[in-house]
Amino acid sequence: MSSSIFNFANPELYAITAAHAGQTSGQITTWVTLGALVPEHLRVVATISPQNFTFGLIRNSQRFIVNLLAEGQQDWLPLFGLRSTREVNKFEGILCETTADGIPILPETCGWAECQIVQEVDLGDRVIVIADVLNHQVNESRKPLCRAEAMAALPPEVRQALAQKRLLDIECDRALLQAYQSRSATQ
């Protein structure tokens, strides 16, 4: 990985889950942050690849769940980070609660937030989603899972597979950025 100040960060890991028209999906993301300070009007900002199956469900339903993963849940990284819902049922064997809209809520996390999109910003390779929190729950007995500790706890072959997937994602994102820049230059 190239040298960058951002390599020093050790962000919490989130699984974003979504549902639309009877389909469910989920993905790992580290790019989630609080987008408002007013406690009675919580807002989140998440950055998601438009290529992901999960993003299609989010865009169509305009809703999603942000699940803050807890220590010990690193085994969900390959489940929600390596394969697409187009290939595998990511929720098989996981006893999830669901929202009224059928969005899965992962069990035993640090908590979750049900979100409604209020705005999107297309960056070409990613879409920034700004969403109001409609409902949320906190499990104060759990501690967040952070990237460095999660990676250290995974078997070497899983770490290698995640690193390889990241390289493939970078190449895909590079192509998306080039196409976006070309479109922007002609407008």
C-alpha positions as CSV (number, residue, x, y, z in Angstrom):
1,M,0.0,0.0,0.0
2,S,1.4,3.4,-0.9
3,S,2.4,5.7,1.9
4,S,-0.3,8.1,3.0
5,I,-1.4,9.8,6.1
6,F,-4.7,7.9,5.8
7,N,-2.8,4.6,6.3
8,F,-2.4,5.6,10.0
9,A,-6.2,5.6,10.6
10,N,-7.8,2.6,12.2
11,P,-11.5,3.1,11.4
12,E,-14.4,1.2,12.8
13,L,-15.9,-1.3,10.4
14,Y,-19.5,-1.2,9.3
15,A,-21.7,-3.6,7.4
16,I,-24.4,-1.8,5.4
17,T,-27.5,-3.8,4.8
18,A,-30.3,-3.1,2.4
19,A,-33.5,-4.6,0.9
20,H,-35.8,-3.9,-2.0
21,A,-38.5,-5.9,-3.8
22,G,-37.8,-9.0,-1.8
23,Q,-34.0,-9.0,-2.3
24,T,-31.5,-8.4,0.5
25,S,-27.8,-7.6,0.5
26,G,-25.0,-6.3,2.6
27,Q,-21.5,-5.0,2.3
28,I,-18.5,-3.9,4.4
29,T,-17.6,-0.2,4.5
30,T,-15.3,1.8,6.6
31,W,-16.5,5.1,5.1
32,V,-19.3,6.0,7.4
33,T,-19.4,9.1,9.6
34,L,-21.8,11.2,11.6
35,G,-23.0,14.1,9.4
36,A,-24.9,16.2,12.0
37,L,-24.4,17.3,15.6
38,V,-28.0,17.8,16.6
39,P,-28.8,14.7,18.7
40,E,-32.5,14.6,17.8
41,H,-31.7,14.9,14.1
42,L,-28.9,12.4,13.5
43,R,-27.5,12.2,10.0
44,V,-24.9,9.9,8.5
45,V,-22.6,10.2,5.5
46,A,-21.5,7.0,3.8
47,T,-19.4,6.4,0.7
48,I,-20.5,3.4,-1.4
49,S,-19.4,1.9,-4.7
50,P,-22.1,2.2,-7.4
51,Q,-21.0,-1.2,-8.7
52,N,-22.1,-3.1,-5.6
53,F,-25.4,-5.0,-5.7
54,T,-26.2,-3.5,-2.2
55,F,-26.0,0.0,-3.7
56,G,-28.7,-0.8,-6.2
57,L,-31.0,-1.9,-3.4
58,I,-30.2,1.3,-1.5
59,R,-30.8,3.5,-4.5
60,N,-34.1,1.8,-5.3
61,S,-35.5,1.7,-1.7
62,Q,-33.8,5.0,-0.5
63,R,-33.1,3.2,2.9
64,F,-30.4,1.1,4.5
65,I,-29.1,0.0,7.8
66,V,-25.6,0.9,9.1
67,N,-24.5,-1.9,11.5
68,L,-21.4,-1.1,13.6
69,L,-19.5,-4.3,13.8
70,A,-18.3,-5.5,17.2
71,E,-15.0,-7.1,18.4
72,G,-15.1,-10.7,17.4
73,Q,-17.1,-10.2,14.2
74,Q,-14.1,-10.1,11.9
75,D,-15.4,-13.3,10.2
76,W,-18.1,-11.2,8.6
77,L,-15.4,-9.3,6.6
78,P,-15.0,-12.1,4.0
79,L,-18.7,-12.8,4.0
80,F,-19.8,-9.3,3.3
81,G,-16.6,-8.1,1.6
82,L,-15.4,-10.7,-0.8
83,R,-18.4,-12.0,-2.7
84,S,-21.4,-10.4,-4.2
85,T,-25.0,-11.2,-3.4
86,R,-25.3,-12.0,-7.1
87,E,-23.2,-15.1,-6.2
88,V,-24.2,-16.0,-2.6
89,N,-26.9,-15.5,0.1
90,K,-24.9,-13.5,2.6
91,F,-27.5,-13.9,5.3
92,E,-27.7,-17.7,5.2
93,G,-27.3,-19.0,8.7
94,I,-27.5,-15.5,10.4
95,L,-30.5,-14.9,12.5
96,C,-31.3,-11.3,11.7
97,E,-34.1,-9.1,12.8
98,T,-35.6,-7.0,10.0
99,T,-37.1,-3.5,9.8
100,A,-40.7,-3.1,8.6
101,D,-39.2,-2.7,5.1
102,G,-37.4,-6.0,5.4
103,I,-33.9,-4.6,5.8
104,P,-31.7,-7.1,7.8
105,I,-30.3,-5.9,11.2
106,L,-27.2,-7.9,12.0
107,P,-27.2,-9.5,15.5
108,E,-24.7,-8.8,18.3
109,T,-23.2,-5.7,16.8
110,C,-22.4,-2.5,18.7
111,G,-25.6,-1.1,17.3
112,W,-27.4,-0.1,14.2
113,A,-29.1,2.9,12.5
114,E,-31.9,2.8,10.0
115,C,-31.3,5.5,7.5
116,Q,-33.3,7.4,4.8
117,I,-31.4,9.0,1.9
118,V,-31.8,12.8,1.7
119,Q,-29.0,13.4,-0.9
120,E,-26.5,11.6,-3.1
121,V,-23.3,13.0,-4.6
122,D,-21.9,11.0,-7.6
123,L,-18.1,11.0,-7.7
124,G,-17.8,8.5,-10.5
125,D,-16.1,5.7,-8.5
126,R,-18.1,6.2,-5.4
127,V,-21.4,7.8,-4.4
128,I,-21.6,9.8,-1.2
129,V,-24.9,9.0,0.5
130,I,-26.3,11.5,3.0
131,A,-29.1,10.0,5.1
132,D,-31.2,10.9,8.1
133,V,-31.3,8.4,10.9
134,L,-34.9,7.2,11.4
135,N,-34.3,4.8,14.2
136,H,-31.3,3.4,16.0
137,Q,-30.2,1.1,18.7
138,V,-27.0,0.9,20.7
139,N,-25.5,-2.1,22.4
140,E,-23.2,-0.5,25.0
141,S,-21.9,-3.9,26.1
142,R,-20.0,-4.4,22.8
143,K,-16.8,-2.6,21.6
144,P,-16.3,-1.6,18.0
145,L,-14.3,-3.7,15.6
146,C,-11.5,-1.7,14.0
147,R,-9.7,-2.4,10.8
148,A,-6.2,-3.3,12.2
149,E,-7.5,-5.6,14.9
150,A,-9.9,-7.3,12.5
151,M,-7.2,-7.9,9.9
152,A,-4.8,-9.2,12.5
153,A,-7.4,-11.7,13.7
154,L,-8.2,-13.1,10.3
155,P,-6.3,-16.1,8.8
156,P,-3.5,-15.2,6.4
157,E,-5.4,-16.6,3.4
158,V,-8.4,-14.4,4.1
159,R,-6.2,-11.3,4.6
160,Q,-4.6,-12.1,1.2
161,A,-8.0,-12.5,-0.5
162,L,-9.2,-9.2,1.0
163,A,-6.0,-7.5,-0.2
164,Q,-6.4,-9.0,-3.7
165,K,-10.1,-7.8,-3.8
166,R,-9.0,-4.3,-2.8
167,L,-6.5,-4.3,-5.8
168,L,-9.2,-5.4,-8.2
169,D,-11.6,-2.7,-6.7
170,I,-8.9,-0.1,-7.2
171,E,-8.6,-1.0,-10.9
172,C,-12.4,-1.0,-11.4
173,D,-12.6,2.4,-9.6
174,R,-9.8,3.8,-11.7
175,A,-11.8,3.0,-14.9
176,L,-15.0,4.5,-13.3
177,L,-13.1,7.7,-12.5
178,Q,-11.6,8.0,-16.0
179,A,-15.1,7.6,-17.5
180,Y,-16.6,10.1,-15.1
181,Q,-13.8,12.6,-15.8
182,S,-14.3,12.1,-19.6
183,R,-18.1,12.7,-19.2
184,S,-17.5,15.8,-17.0
185,A,-14.9,17.2,-19.5
186,T,-17.5,17.1,-22.4
187,Q,-20.3,18.7,-20.5
